[in-house]
Each structure stands twice: as C-alpha cells, then as structure tokens.
Amino acid sequence: MLSPGIVSTIVPGPSSPKAHTVARPQPISQLAVMLSNRLDCPVLDQTGLTGKYDFTIDCNLSGIPPASPPQGQSSADSASEPGLALAAALQQQLGFRMVASEAKIDVVIIDKVEKIPTEN
C-alpha cells in the first residue's frame, strides 16, 4: 500500500518541462493548494467533494496557464498558447474545470515584526 501524499516529478521536454503528479488519499482541497502554488495565484476548491482520492496528472509546464481565454479571445484562438496544457489536463484527466472568477478570500497582513530577545 502506498503512503498518503502528493509527489510531483518535473522532467525536461522537447519544448517545455513536463510534470507528472501522483496523489494518494488526498482531499481535493490539497489539489487546490498544489495548483495555487504552481500557478502563483489563489485556486479555490468549489467542487463540494469531501472524500479523499487517488489521482494522477500529466501536463506541460510552459508558462502560467490561464484558467480561461483572455477577454475577447475564444478557446480555439488560445489553444496553441503555452501553458494551457495544465487546465486541459485537469479537465481531460480528472474532469475538473478551472474557471477564472472573483471571490473573497482571507488574507493575513503582517505590518510589523519585532524580535524581543528571550533568555535561554
């Protein structure tokens, strides 16, 4: 039996790096965290799924994939843009669709940090 967790392997490809990600008993919220880290923007889990799942994702990592085509551009027009492979992989391999939208999220802002020495 495999241990729970998420492991991503990134290897060079002919035109861009490729990622192979394997997850064992993980909530979908962990997939959202992984995507947030990879895309450097918040990804919210709005699936409503509460179980833990095994999944595998193989995708292209060239550029930051937009969740939806830029305004005024159709999906067909942007199909050759680098980075769309991740969003396409999520839909084709897992049945999840990434949709760009606005949402309220909690943010912690630290205004100041002071280090007060303490005795050992």
SULCORMO-V587897 format. One record per run of one state. SS is the DSSP state (@ for helix, = for strand, . for the rest). FROM is the first residue (numbers start at 0). TO is the last residue. Records with the same first field share a line. If there is no record, write none. Layout:
SS->FROM-TO + FROM-TO
This chain:
.->0-3 + 11-16 + 39-50 + 60-73 + 78-82 + 94-119
=->4-10 + 17-26 + 51-59
@->27-38 + 74-77 + 83-93
